[in-house]
Amino acid sequence: MKFDRSAESYVNYLRDGAKLISTISKKKYNFSRLEETTENNEPLEVYIPDLLSEEISLGESNTPLLEADKHLKEFTGLNNLMLKNETQNPTGSFKDRGSLLVTGMCLEMNEKITATISTGNMGRSISAYGARAGIKVIVFIPEDTPAEKVKIMSVYGSYIIKVKAPDYSQMKKEILSMAGELGLRIVSGNGPVRTEGYKLTAFEIFEQMKQEVPDYIVVPASACGHIQGIFKGYRELLTAGLINKLPRMIVVQSKNNSPIVSAIKLGFNEIIPFKNIHTVANVITSGDPFGGNEIINKTKLYG
């Protein structure tokens, strides 16, 4: 089974009235909305089954699903363990799947400039796809972002703005809140259009496992767009009647920064915000993620 990624198909769905829909209250919004969440910070989802555009593709997706070696199997105690190697995407991370979509959305909306907030991978990815599409990219980064990460983003011609802030999550929220005022699409890790790119991972695993569904899928989580997108893909496969069960999703977070995992363990309905975080896992440093309550909500809906 193959999934159509053509630009024509995607644009047709936009013109046929596809909407952004909030994941909890199910309120509908137009694609012209610049903010990535609702007024009360619910995540948004897109209901579009087809994706973009060979013209701006850098060769993302179709990454290998590999059997873990015996040492990792012994360490985990799992005899049947597979690894999805997302480092083989063009800029080295899963972010490229979403960057294809958000860049394509900019083109569809005739936007000449876009922006993101990043600790490294997101900025590199958006910068590469912006350069490919001829769109100017602004990347807001924490003041202490390592120079080597800044250099990679700069290679693509992006504008890099260092922000002094004690907390990455707060920095992110404040910058995202400026989108409407600035008339600028500021994309983050769990934006609704970006999440559509991540659901392709579910479709690929479905094909690579010959339509079998894994018992569990383990995903490191920060802003939560990645795990949200993968699970959305499996829910759509279930709705389409192509599978008869859903995998159980496992959220992995740093011990020093676990707003979602801590809340789930304690049976809370909302995340436990973490501030003044210090962790070597600096790519998952959102201590108060927009998408966290959505993940907790789904643990109660799907067990």
C-alpha positions in Angstrom: 0.0 0.0 0.0 1.3 3.4 -1.0 0.3 6.9 0.2 0.0 9.8 -2.2 2.2 12.8 -1.3 1.5 14.9 -4.3 1.1 18.7 -4.0 -2.0 18.6 -6.2 -3.8 16.2 -3.9 -2.8 18.2 -0.8 -4.0 21.5 -2.3 -7.3 19.9 -3.4 -8.0 18.9 0.2 -7.3 22.4 1.4 -9.7 23.9 -1.2 -12.4 21.3 -0.3 -12.7 22.8 3.2 -10.2 20.9 5.4 -9.9 22.5 8.8 -7.7 22.6 11.9 -9.6 21.0 14.8 -8.7 21.2 18.5 -7.9 17.8 19.9 -10.0 18.0 23.1 -13.0 20.4 22.5 -13.1 19.7 18.7 -13.4 23.4 17.9 -12.7 24.2 14.2 -10.3 26.8 12.8 -9.3 27.8 9.4 -5.8 27.2 8.0 -5.2 30.9 8.0 -4.8 30.8 11.8 -1.2 31.7 12.7 -1.3 30.5 16.3 -0.4 26.8 16.7 -2.9 26.2 19.6 -6.4 27.3 20.6 -7.1 30.2 22.9 -6.8 27.9 25.9 -3.7 26.2 24.6 -5.2 23.0 23.3 -3.2 21.4 20.4 -4.7 21.4 16.9 -4.8 18.6 14.4 -5.2 18.6 10.6 -7.6 16.2 8.9 -5.9 15.8 5.6 -5.0 12.3 4.4 -2.5 13.2 1.7 0.7 15.0 1.9 3.1 17.3 -0.1 5.3 18.0 -2.6 8.1 16.5 -4.5 9.2 19.9 -5.6 10.5 20.8 -2.1 11.3 17.4 -0.9 14.9 16.7 0.1 14.4 12.9 0.2 12.9 12.6 3.6 11.1 9.5 4.9 11.4 5.8 4.0 14.0 5.4 6.7 14.9 1.8 7.6 13.3 -0.3 10.4 16.2 -2.3 11.8 16.4 -5.2 14.2 18.2 -4.3 17.4 21.5 -6.1 18.0 21.8 -8.8 20.7 23.4 -6.4 23.2 20.5 -4.1 23.2 18.0 -7.0 23.3 19.8 -8.4 26.3 19.9 -5.0 28.0 16.2 -4.4 27.6 15.1 -8.0 28.0 13.2 -7.9 24.7 13.7 -10.6 22.1 11.7 -8.8 19.4 13.0 -5.2 19.3 13.1 -2.9 16.2 14.6 0.5 15.7 13.4 3.2 13.3 16.6 5.0 12.1 15.4 8.5 11.6 19.0 9.8 11.4 18.8 8.9 7.7 16.5 11.8 7.0 18.2 14.7 5.0 19.3 16.8 8.0 19.7 13.9 10.4 16.4 13.9 12.3 12.7 13.1 12.1 12.0 16.9 12.0 12.4 16.8 8.2 9.1 15.0 7.9 7.3 17.9 9.4 9.4 20.6 7.8 8.3 19.3 4.4 4.7 20.0 5.3 5.1 23.4 7.0 7.3 24.7 4.2 4.7 23.5 1.7 2.0 25.3 3.7 4.0 28.5 3.5 4.1 28.2 -0.3 0.4 27.4 -0.5 -0.4 30.5 1.6 2.0 32.7 -0.4 4.1 33.4 2.7 7.7 34.5 1.9 9.1 34.2 5.4 8.6 31.8 8.3 10.1 31.3 11.8 10.7 28.6 14.4 12.0 28.2 17.9 14.8 25.6 18.3 17.6 24.1 20.3 19.2 22.8 17.1 17.4 20.1 15.1 14.3 22.0 14.2 16.2 25.1 13.2 18.5 23.1 11.0 15.6 21.3 9.3 13.4 24.3 8.7 16.5 26.2 7.4 17.2 23.5 4.9 13.7 23.3 3.6 13.3 27.0 3.5 16.4 27.3 1.4 15.0 24.6 -0.9 11.7 26.4 -1.3 13.1 30.0 -1.5 11.5 31.0 1.8 13.4 33.1 4.3 13.6 31.5 7.8 14.1 33.1 11.2 15.3 30.8 14.0 14.9 31.8 17.6 17.4 29.9 19.8 18.4 30.0 23.4 21.4 32.2 24.1 23.5 29.3 25.2 23.0 27.2 22.0 26.3 25.6 21.0 28.2 27.4 18.2 28.3 24.3 16.1 24.5 24.1 16.0 24.3 27.8 15.1 26.8 27.4 12.3 24.8 24.6 10.6 21.6 26.7 10.6 23.5 29.7 9.2 24.9 27.7 6.3 21.3 27.7 4.8 21.1 31.5 5.0 18.7 31.7 7.9 18.4 34.6 10.3 19.5 33.5 13.8 18.2 35.4 16.8 19.6 34.5 20.2 17.1 34.9 23.1 18.1 35.3 26.7 15.6 33.4 28.8 15.8 31.3 32.0 13.4 28.7 30.7 13.1 27.3 27.2 9.4 26.5 27.5 8.5 30.0 28.6 10.7 31.4 25.8 8.8 29.2 23.3 5.4 30.2 24.5 6.1 33.9 24.5 7.5 33.8 20.9 4.6 31.7 19.6 2.2 34.2 21.2 3.6 36.9 18.9 2.5 35.1 15.7 -0.8 37.0 15.2 0.7 40.4 16.1 3.6 40.0 13.7 1.5 38.3 11.0 4.2 35.6 10.9 3.8 31.8 10.9 6.0 30.6 13.7 6.2 26.9 13.7 7.1 24.7 16.6 7.5 21.0 17.3 3.8 20.2 17.8 2.2 22.5 15.2 -0.8 20.8 13.5 0.6 20.9 10.0 4.0 19.6 11.2 2.3 16.7 13.0 0.9 15.5 9.7 4.4 14.9 8.5 5.2 12.8 11.6 2.2 10.4 11.0 4.0 9.2 7.9 6.3 7.3 10.3 3.3 5.2 11.3 2.4 4.5 7.7 6.0 3.4 7.0 6.2 1.1 10.0 2.8 -0.4 8.9 4.3 -1.2 5.5 7.7 -2.3 6.8 6.1 -4.7 9.3 3.9 -6.1 6.5 0.7 -4.6 8.0 1.4 -6.0 11.5 1.0 -3.6 14.5 3.7 -3.5 17.1 2.6 -4.0 20.7 4.5 -0.9 21.8 6.1 2.2 20.2 8.6 4.1 22.3 9.1 7.8 21.5 11.2 10.4 23.4 8.9 13.4 23.9 9.4 17.1 24.4 6.8 19.3 22.6 4.9 16.0 21.9 4.3 16.6 18.2 6.3 13.5 17.2 4.4 11.0 19.4 1.1 12.8 18.6 1.7 12.4 14.9 2.7 8.7 15.0 -0.3 7.8 17.1 -2.6 9.8 14.8 -1.3 7.8 11.9 -2.2 4.5 13.6 -5.6 5.9 14.6 -6.3 6.7 10.9 -5.2 3.2 9.9 -7.6 1.8 12.4 -10.4 4.0 11.2 -9.7 2.9 7.6 -10.0 -0.7 8.7 -6.4 -1.5 7.8 -5.5 -2.6 11.3 -7.6 -4.0 14.1 -5.8 -2.7 17.1 -3.6 0.3 18.2 -0.1 0.1 19.5 0.5 1.3 23.1 2.6 4.5 23.0 5.4 4.9 25.6 6.6 8.4 26.4 10.3 8.8 27.3 11.5 11.9 29.1 14.6 12.9 31.0 14.4 12.2 34.7 15.2 15.9 35.4 12.5 17.1 33.0 9.5 14.8 33.0 6.3 17.0 33.0 4.3 14.3 31.2 5.7 11.1 32.7 5.5 12.4 36.2 1.9 13.4 35.7 0.9 10.0 34.3 2.6 8.2 37.1 0.7 10.3 39.7 -2.6 10.0 37.9 -2.9 13.7 37.2 -5.1 15.1 34.4 -2.5 17.8 33.5 1.2 18.0 33.2 3.5 19.0 36.1 5.6 21.9 34.8 9.4 21.7 35.3 11.4 24.9 35.5 15.1 25.8 35.6 15.9 22.4 34.0 19.4 21.0 33.8 19.8 17.9 31.7 22.2 16.5 29.1 19.2 15.6 27.0 18.9 19.1 25.7 16.8 18.3 22.7 13.9 17.3 25.0 13.9 20.3 27.3 10.3 21.6 27.1 9.4 21.7 30.8 5.9 22.9 30.1 4.9 21.6 26.7 1.8 22.7 24.9 1.0 19.2 23.8 1.5 17.5 27.2 -2.1 17.6 28.3 -3.2 16.0 25.0 -0.9 13.0 25.7 -2.2 12.6 29.2 -5.8 12.9 27.8 -5.0 10.1 25.4 -3.6 7.8 28.1 -7.1 8.0 29.7 -9.0 7.4 26.5 -6.8 4.6 25.2 -5.4 3.1 28.4 
